[in-house]
Amino acid sequence: MSGQQNDRGNGPQIFQPLAGDDPATIAGYRIAAKLGSGGMGKVYLSYTPGGRPVAIKVIRPEFGEDPEFRRRFAQEVQSAQRVQGLFTAPVIDADTAGTHPWLATAYVPGPSLADAVVAHGALPVQAVLLLVAGVAEALHVIHGAGIVHRDLKPSNVLLAADGPRVIDFGIAYAADATSLTGSGVTIGTPSFMAPEQAAGRKVTPATDIFALGQVAAYAATGAPAFGEGTSHGVLYRIVHEEPDLAGVPDRLTELVTRCLTKDPAGRPSITEIIEMCRAANAETVLRRPEDWLPAPVAADITVRAAAPAPVQTPPPPAAAPTTPSPGVAYSPTAPVTPAPATPPPGFGPPPHRAQQPHPPTRQAGPQGHAYAPTQYPSYAQAHPAPGRPVPTTTNQPP
């Protein structure tokens, strides 16, 4: 499961300023900008204490109020934290029990496949083959963690400089059995559903293979394989009709056709998909060059890499304590002013002591002289340097 999804568009629309209803912080993460919003919630840009950008998805309130969603969401987050593939955005933090559930993933500086196709058109064949192979590898890791994506689509595939990243895996399952679903909310995107998913039958890893075929067709042609229109019309075509592959290049036809087989048992395995990508690319081993994407898409990556700087915290007031109060919870981005380091005995000056508002109680010594029972000669008094007067300490009566 992941939580990153950028809105479409270029320039200032990529990093949107916060509106009045957007939080300034989320569990200690200071929000730098809004990345976008979707059916499951809003996505924000923040940073870890070490300066790494992260994407934080805050789940919509109506989902957070559903107990069944929370149960499944917690289960999926736990599973997603085991997903550490090269072509996924790892989950690094989450809160599934708070008032507003959220999860944080590594920020991927790249447009979604949907954004790239809308802005620049279909991808060349070689880029599509590398895209499909990378997504297939991501699905291998996701399925290995016991997760079926259920909502693999162009907006959930980000294009990074070193390959694609699959995001939002498992969230559709978390929302699948909520009360909202019973009220007519459709989980998944109709244009990229599998026939068994559209018909309400059992969903398996083969469901994601069908979606991968649709993603490949979209990347190569710029249009969904089963057309557009009303949800009911698209779903009917997915279940009962064949896809329109007239614009799919010949080198991709076998790959896309086999993935879009109606019967889940007839679809290729992930290993077979990668082998078909190798054969179509006339290579025994796929190698991903740094310029695997067209120049306009690569330029979009550069724009997104220039993320807004982390929000700076104003300096604390002079009277503020130098150490956090006992019981204060850890905040990943809130700075903590360290206490002055105390040097080892005999090294450096003695640590500074703040003046007490009232002197400590002193005990009476012989002949009525006052003395502090814990006061001892300093190192300089006990071991005076040659030719230097011995420093003395005068005890004043209270």
C-alpha positions in Angstrom: 0.0 0.0 0.0 1.2 3.4 -0.8 -0.1 6.9 -0.6 1.4 9.1 -3.3 -0.5 10.4 -6.3 0.2 13.7 -8.0 -2.5 15.9 -9.6 -2.3 16.4 -13.3 -0.6 19.4 -14.7 2.8 21.1 -14.7 4.4 24.0 -13.0 2.8 25.4 -9.9 0.0 22.9 -9.9 2.4 20.1 -9.0 3.0 21.5 -5.5 -0.2 23.2 -4.5 -0.3 25.7 -1.6 -2.3 24.6 1.5 -5.9 25.7 1.8 -7.8 26.6 4.9 -9.0 23.0 5.5 -5.5 21.5 5.0 -3.5 20.6 8.1 -0.2 22.4 8.8 1.2 19.2 10.5 0.3 15.6 10.6 1.6 13.7 13.6 4.7 15.9 13.8 5.3 16.0 10.0 5.3 19.6 8.8 3.4 19.9 5.5 5.2 21.7 2.7 2.6 21.5 0.0 -0.4 19.5 -1.3 0.4 17.0 -4.0 -3.2 16.0 -4.9 -6.4 14.3 -3.9 -8.4 11.3 -5.0 -11.2 9.0 -4.0 -9.5 7.8 -0.9 -8.1 11.1 0.5 -5.6 13.9 0.1 -1.8 13.6 -0.4 0.7 16.0 1.1 4.5 16.6 0.8 6.5 16.5 3.9 10.0 15.6 5.1 11.7 13.2 7.6 14.0 14.7 10.2 16.9 13.7 8.0 15.5 15.8 5.1 14.1 13.0 2.9 10.8 14.0 1.2 7.8 11.8 1.9 4.2 11.7 0.6 1.5 11.5 3.3 -2.0 10.3 2.3 -4.7 11.3 4.8 -7.8 9.0 4.4 -11.1 10.6 3.8 -13.1 11.1 7.0 -16.1 9.0 5.8 -13.7 6.0 5.4 -12.0 6.7 8.7 -15.4 6.5 10.5 -16.1 3.0 9.2 -14.8 0.3 11.7 -14.5 -2.4 8.9 -12.3 0.0 6.9 -10.1 0.7 9.8 -9.7 -3.0 10.5 -8.7 -3.8 6.9 -6.6 -0.6 6.6 -4.5 -1.6 9.6 -4.1 -5.1 8.1 -3.0 -3.8 4.7 -0.6 -1.3 6.2 1.1 -4.1 8.2 1.4 -6.2 5.0 2.5 -3.3 2.9 5.4 -2.5 5.2 6.9 -5.9 4.1 6.9 -4.7 0.5 10.4 -3.5 -0.3 10.7 -3.8 -4.1 12.7 -1.6 -6.3 9.6 -0.6 -8.3 7.4 0.3 -5.4 7.2 3.3 -3.1 7.8 1.8 0.4 5.5 2.6 3.4 7.7 4.3 6.0 5.1 5.4 8.6 1.4 5.2 9.3 -1.3 5.7 11.9 -4.3 3.4 11.5 -6.0 4.1 14.8 -6.0 7.9 15.0 -8.9 10.2 14.4 -7.7 10.7 10.8 -5.9 7.6 9.5 -2.9 8.3 7.3 0.2 6.6 5.8 3.5 8.0 4.6 5.6 6.6 1.7 8.8 7.7 0.0 8.2 10.6 -2.3 8.8 9.7 -6.0 9.8 12.7 -8.1 8.0 11.8 -11.3 4.7 12.1 -13.1 2.1 9.4 -13.1 1.7 7.5 -16.3 -1.7 9.1 -16.7 -0.2 12.6 -16.4 2.6 11.8 -18.9 0.3 10.4 -21.5 -2.2 13.3 -21.2 0.6 15.9 -21.4 2.9 14.2 -24.0 1.0 11.4 -25.7 1.7 7.6 -25.9 5.2 6.2 -25.0 7.5 4.6 -27.5 7.6 0.8 -27.6 10.9 0.4 -25.8 9.7 2.6 -23.0 6.5 0.6 -22.7 8.4 -2.7 -22.5 10.6 -1.4 -19.7 7.5 0.0 -18.0 5.7 -3.3 -18.1 8.7 -5.3 -16.9 9.2 -2.9 -14.0 5.5 -3.0 -13.0 5.5 -6.8 -13.3 8.5 -7.0 -10.9 6.6 -4.7 -8.5 3.6 -7.0 -8.7 5.8 -10.0 -7.9 6.9 -8.3 -4.6 3.3 -7.1 -3.8 1.8 -10.5 -4.4 4.6 -12.1 -2.4 3.4 -10.1 0.6 -0.1 -11.5 0.2 -1.6 -8.4 -1.4 -3.6 -8.0 -4.5 -3.5 -4.4 -5.8 -7.1 -4.4 -7.1 -6.7 -0.8 -8.5 -3.6 -0.9 -10.8 -4.1 1.9 -13.3 -2.1 4.7 -15.0 -2.5 7.1 -12.1 -1.1 4.6 -9.7 2.1 4.1 -11.7 4.7 6.8 -11.3 7.5 7.4 -13.8 10.8 7.9 -12.1 14.2 8.4 -13.7 15.3 4.9 -12.9 12.0 3.1 -13.6 8.3 3.0 -12.7 6.9 2.9 -9.2 3.6 1.2 -8.3 1.7 3.0 -5.5 -1.6 2.6 -3.5 -1.5 -1.2 -3.4 -4.0 -2.6 -0.9 -6.1 0.5 -0.3 -8.9 -0.8 -2.6 -9.1 -3.9 -0.5 -9.4 -1.9 2.7 -12.4 0.0 1.3 -14.0 -3.0 -0.4 -16.3 -4.1 2.4 -17.1 -0.8 4.0 -20.6 0.6 4.4 -19.8 3.1 1.7 -19.4 0.2 -0.8 -22.8 -1.0 0.1 -24.2 2.5 -0.7 -23.0 2.2 -4.3 -19.4 3.4 -4.0 -17.3 1.5 -6.6 -13.9 0.4 -5.5 -11.4 0.4 -8.4 -11.4 2.3 -11.7 -13.9 0.9 -14.2 -11.7 1.4 -17.3 -9.0 -0.8 -15.8 -10.9 -3.5 -13.9 -10.7 -7.2 -14.7 -13.9 -9.1 -15.8 -14.1 -11.1 -12.5 -13.7 -7.8 -10.5 -16.4 -6.1 -12.6 -18.8 -9.1 -12.1 -18.2 -9.2 -8.3 -16.4 -12.5 -8.4 -13.2 -13.6 -6.5 -10.2 -11.3 -7.0 -6.8 -13.0 -7.3 -3.3 -11.9 -8.4 -4.4 -12.7 -11.9 -6.7 -9.7 -11.6 -3.7 -7.4 -11.5 -2.3 -9.1 -14.6 -5.4 -8.1 -16.5 -5.0 -4.6 -15.3 -1.3 -4.6 -16.3 -2.4 -5.5 -19.9 -4.7 -2.5 -19.8 -1.9 -0.2 -18.5 0.4 -1.4 -21.3 -2.3 -0.7 -23.9 -2.9 2.7 -22.5 0.8 3.6 -22.4 1.2 2.5 -26.0 -1.9 4.1 -27.5 -2.9 6.8 -25.1 -6.4 5.4 -24.7 -8.1 2.6 -22.6 -8.4 -0.8 -24.3 -12.1 -1.0 -23.6 -12.9 2.6 -24.5 -14.4 5.4 -22.3 -17.9 6.4 -21.4 -20.2 5.5 -18.6 -19.1 3.1 -15.9 -21.8 0.6 -16.8 -20.9 0.7 -20.5 -17.2 0.2 -19.9 -17.8 -2.6 -17.4 -20.1 -4.4 -19.8 -17.5 -4.3 -22.6 -14.8 -5.6 -20.2 -16.9 -8.6 -19.2 -18.5 -9.4 -22.6 -16.5 -7.9 -25.4 -12.9 -8.0 -26.8 -10.5 -5.0 -26.3 -9.8 -2.6 -29.1 -6.1 -3.2 -29.8 -5.9 -1.7 -33.3 -3.4 1.0 -32.2 -1.1 -1.3 -30.2 2.3 -1.8 -32.0 3.0 -5.3 -33.3 5.8 -5.9 -30.8 3.3 -5.5 -27.9 0.4 -7.3 -29.4 1.1 -10.8 -27.9 1.9 -9.3 -24.5 -1.3 -7.2 -24.3 -3.5 -9.9 -25.8 -2.5 -12.6 -23.3 -2.8 -10.3 -20.3 -6.3 -9.4 -21.4 -7.6 -13.0 -21.5 -11.1 -13.1 -20.0 -10.3 -16.3 -18.0 -7.9 -15.6 -15.1 -6.4 -19.1 -15.5 -5.3 -18.3 -19.1 -3.3 -15.2 -18.2 0.5 -15.3 -18.2 2.5 -15.4 -15.0 4.8 -12.6 -14.0 7.8 -14.6 -15.2 6.2 -15.1 -18.6 5.4 -11.4 -18.9 9.1 -10.4 -18.2 10.2 -13.1 -20.8 7.9 -11.6 -23.4 9.2 -8.1 -22.7 12.8 -9.4 -23.2 11.8 -11.2 -26.5 10.0 -8.1 -27.8 13.0 -6.0 -27.0 15.3 -8.5 -28.8 17.5 -8.8 -25.6 18.3 -11.7 -23.4 18.5 -9.3 -20.4 16.6 -6.1 -20.0 18.8 -3.1 -19.3 17.2 0.2 -18.2 19.2 3.2 -19.6 19.1 6.5 -17.7 17.1 8.0 -20.6 14.5 5.3 -20.8 11.7 8.0 -21.1 11.1 10.6 -23.8 12.8 13.9 -23.1 9.5 15.8 -22.3 8.6 13.2 -19.7 12.1 13.4 -18.3 11.7 17.2 -18.0 8.6 16.6 -15.9 10.7 14.5 -13.5 13.2 17.4 -13.1 10.4 19.8 -12.2 9.0 17.4 -9.6 12.5 16.8 -8.2 12.7 20.5 -7.2 10.3 20.0 -4.3 9.6 22.9 -1.9 12.0 23.1 0.9 11.0 21.7 4.3 9.0 24.1 6.5 11.4 25.9 8.9 10.5 26.0 12.5 10.9 29.4 14.1 13.5 29.7 16.9 12.2 29.0 20.4 11.8 32.0 22.8 14.7 32.8 25.1 12.9 31.5 28.1 12.0 28.2 26.6 13.4 25.1 28.4 16.4 23.5 26.8 15.1 20.0 27.0 11.7 18.5 26.3 9.3 18.1 29.2 8.9 14.5 30.5 6.2 12.6 28.7 6.2 14.6 25.4 5.8 12.3 22.4 8.4 12.1 19.7 7.7 14.5 16.8 9.6 13.6 13.6 10.1 17.1 12.5 9.9 19.2 15.7 13.4 20.4 16.6 14.7 19.8 20.1 17.3 22.1 21.5 20.0 19.9 23.1 21.2 20.5 26.6 24.8 21.8 26.8 27.2 19.0 26.8 29.0 18.4 30.1 32.7 17.8 29.6 34.5 14.9 31.4 36.1 15.8 34.8 39.3 17.7 34.3 38.6 18.8 30.7 37.3 22.3 29.8 35.6 24.8 32.0 33.0 23.6 34.6 29.4 23.6 33.2 27.4 26.8 33.7 24.9 26.7 36.4 21.8 28.8 36.3 21.5 31.1 39.4 19.0 29.8 41.9 16.2 32.1 42.9 16.9 31.3 46.6 20.3 30.1 47.9 20.3 26.6 49.3 19.9 26.0 53.0 23.3 26.0 54.8 24.2 24.2 58.0 26.1 25.8 60.8 29.7 24.7 61.2 32.2 25.2 64.1 32.2 28.7 65.7 29.0 29.5 63.9 30.6 29.7 60.4 28.3 28.6 57.6 29.4 26.0 55.1 28.0 24.0 52.2 28.4 20.3 53.1 28.8 19.2 49.4 31.3 21.9 48.5 34.8 20.6 47.7 38.1 22.3 46.6 38.3 22.8 42.8 41.0 21.1 40.7 42.8 24.4 40.5 42.8 24.8 44.3 44.0 21.3 45.0 46.7 21.5 42.3 47.9 25.1 41.9 50.1 25.9 38.9 53.6 27.1 39.7 53.8 30.8 40.3 50.0 31.2 40.2 48.1 32.2 43.4 45.7 29.7 44.8 42.1 30.6 44.1 39.9 30.8 47.1 36.2 30.5 47.6 34.4 32.8 50.1 31.3 31.4 51.7 28.9 34.2 52.4 26.3 33.7 55.1 22.8 33.3 53.9 
